Amino acid sequence: MKQLVIVLMVLVAKVAIAQTRPIPENIRSAFEGTWQYKEKYFTNTIKIHFEPGKTYALFTDIGTGVAPSKTFKVPLKGNLLVLQAVRNQNDHLEMEIIKGKLYLRSKPAHWDEKGNRISSNHDQQEQRIFKRVKE
């Protein structure tokens, strides 16, 4: 019985350590910075920042600068930053770096009257390609 308890304690400790691994430096440097997407009449700006020792990125949606900016904590999943949809706050977002550009894919989230997310095969995923700008 004691051995079982010790084995379980070791497994729990390993799981706890595995979930708090810092984000690798190559991923941090690829994502971190100010990014812009330009259209004819507006420019959309976002900033991605990593704090030392944290397992998430701080994603700030500045937008066009007309409305106040919003900041979200975005966890890393593989090589993607993935922001899950939150009712009345944001859609589902995935961010990926491809050849030095930030590919931001968004998928609208729909909710029922009880606050549960409704899945739909008809949801269109939008993609915007952002370029890094010097600060």
C-alpha positions in Angstrom: 0.0 0.0 0.0 2.8 2.4 0.8 4.4 1.7 -2.5 1.2 2.6 -4.3 1.0 5.9 -2.5 4.6 6.7 -3.3 4.1 5.8 -7.0 1.0 8.0 -7.1 2.8 10.9 -5.5 5.7 10.7 -8.0 3.2 10.6 -10.9 1.3 13.6 -9.6 4.5 15.5 -9.1 5.6 14.7 -12.7 2.3 15.8 -14.1 2.4 19.1 -12.1 5.9 19.8 -13.4 5.0 18.9 -17.0 2.2 21.4 -17.1 4.4 24.3 -15.9 7.2 24.1 -18.5 8.2 27.5 -19.7 7.7 28.4 -23.4 10.8 27.6 -25.5 12.9 30.7 -26.5 12.6 30.0 -30.2 8.8 30.1 -30.0 8.9 33.2 -27.8 11.2 35.1 -30.2 9.0 34.0 -33.2 5.8 35.3 -31.7 6.9 38.2 -29.6 6.5 41.8 -30.9 4.0 44.1 -32.6 2.2 42.9 -35.7 0.0 44.7 -38.2 -2.5 43.9 -40.8 -3.2 46.7 -43.3 -6.3 47.3 -45.4 -7.1 50.2 -47.6 -8.7 52.3 -45.0 -7.5 50.9 -41.7 -4.6 49.1 -39.9 -5.2 46.4 -37.3 -2.5 46.1 -34.7 -1.8 43.4 -32.1 1.0 42.9 -29.6 2.3 39.6 -28.2 4.4 39.5 -25.1 5.8 36.8 -22.9 6.5 37.2 -19.2 9.4 35.2 -17.7 8.4 31.9 -16.2 4.8 32.0 -17.4 3.3 29.3 -19.6 1.2 31.7 -21.7 1.5 34.7 -23.9 -0.1 38.1 -23.3 -2.0 38.9 -26.5 -3.1 42.6 -26.8 -5.6 43.4 -29.5 -5.1 47.1 -30.2 -7.2 47.1 -33.3 -7.4 50.4 -35.2 -6.9 52.4 -32.0 -10.4 53.8 -31.9 -11.8 51.4 -29.2 -9.9 50.5 -26.0 -7.4 47.6 -26.4 -8.1 44.2 -24.9 -5.5 41.8 -23.4 -5.8 38.1 -23.1 -3.7 35.3 -21.7 -3.2 32.8 -24.5 -1.7 29.3 -23.9 0.7 27.6 -26.3 -0.5 24.3 -27.9 2.3 22.8 -29.9 3.5 25.6 -32.2 0.2 27.5 -32.0 -1.1 30.1 -29.6 -4.8 29.2 -29.1 -7.3 31.5 -27.5 -10.6 29.6 -26.7 -13.8 31.5 -27.3 -15.4 33.2 -24.3 -19.0 34.3 -24.4 -19.4 38.1 -25.0 -15.7 38.5 -25.1 -13.9 36.9 -28.0 -14.1 34.3 -30.8 -11.9 31.2 -31.1 -8.4 32.3 -32.3 -5.3 30.4 -33.5 -2.0 32.1 -34.2 0.8 30.5 -36.1 4.1 31.8 -37.5 4.8 30.8 -41.1 7.9 32.2 -42.9 8.1 35.2 -40.5 4.5 36.2 -40.7 1.7 35.8 -38.2 -1.3 33.8 -39.4 -4.2 34.6 -37.2 -7.2 32.4 -37.8 -10.6 33.2 -36.2 -13.7 31.2 -36.0 -16.9 32.8 -34.7 -18.5 31.3 -31.6 -22.2 30.8 -31.2 -24.0 30.2 -27.9 -27.4 28.9 -26.9 -29.6 30.6 -24.3 -28.0 28.6 -21.5 -24.5 29.8 -22.3 -23.3 26.6 -24.0 -21.3 26.8 -27.1 -23.0 25.6 -30.3 -20.9 23.8 -32.8 -21.7 24.4 -36.4 -20.2 23.0 -39.6 -21.2 26.2 -41.4 -18.9 28.5 -39.4 -16.4 30.1 -41.7 -12.9 30.5 -40.5 -11.3 33.8 -41.3 -7.6 34.2 -41.8 -5.5 37.4 -41.6 -1.8 37.6 -42.3 0.1 40.1 -40.0 3.5 41.5 -40.6 5.9 42.3 -37.8 6.6 46.0 -37.4 9.5 47.7 -35.6 8.7 49.4 -32.4 
